Amino acid sequence: MLALIATNLGRRKARTAATALGIALGVGVIVALLSVGSGLKRTAGELVHLGQADMGVFQSGVADPTASVLPLSMVGRLERQPEVKAATPLLLVISGIRQSPGAVTFGAEPNGFFARRLVMTAGHKGFGRGSILVGDALARSLGLRPGSTLAVKRHRFRVAGVYHTGIFFEDTGAVLSLPVAQRLQRHRGEAAIGAGATTIAVEVRSNVTESVAEREVRQSFPGTTVIGTGDDPSRIGANGELVHNAVEIVAALALIVGGLAVANTMAMAVLERERELALLSAVGWRRERIAALVLAEGIATSVAGAGVGLLLGIVGAGALDRALGVAAVVSPHVTLWTIGQALLIGVAVGVVGGLYPAWRATSVSPTQLLGGA
């Protein structure tokens, strides 16, 4: 039957190719969105665990984690929690470096564990008013080294050293002292943010499980969101949910539009091949077998389109990232589940679009058609 399917599809090359291309475009958009969504989730996980923290505390209800605002007074209260070993505030300055808009500048306390865990690869760990530390990835991209000058929010700082942590957000960003970062935010008229922190990184005591620590902190600090290693990091903002919803909408549209395209192609094929199908019935093919042939042709067209769409989506994910201006902070992540979803959608489109043509093929009367030949 496989040879017959290939032959039948090959007889209508233009129509089959057009249908497969339409499906490929729909699947490609889905794969691109899924890849960006997966990359966003992975990046959010790194944002939660800045400084290799066990968990991060954010303001609840914010659309984006970088919009979180927490008072510095929380740091002392957190450290008095019996399950907390250390806590350090971090202020995230977004889009502060004009040459690299996606780079994040961190305001950190020099004695906090975030700053202590920076591994210097060049220069020294300077936290003066006019000095800044830069991640090695940012240093490479901008050609920076100790002694260079870097502007943040139009204020110039001397690069004191270059560090490496292995965390994407940190290595592509820079670090200032917390008071300096707060002053930068105040210059922008953001007094509320400038007086506090974006997040508080928390280190849990070794004799306490993270789940217990998270539960206790949540109960002690209402109005905050606590994210640990066992949580879904996309909970800290609405972006992950927006991407998820967008994927669902596009998938539904792909099923509808792709299903109609397959149904139209296969229905036309059935009408053109009524005598051929009647002949197959006359020589002993059961109705179920004829229906399976037509349905398999629809699925084959859809799977071929899904395969092309998968390649388009992988390539398009990077283009979508650059178009949205988030390539510096979100790297598309194609997983096996993403590939599986694309192929499942292809099969689903083929099944949905092939049902009516398959039924139409079994309703052909071989006696009437062959008798009138």
Disulfide bonds with the S-S distance in Angstrom:
none
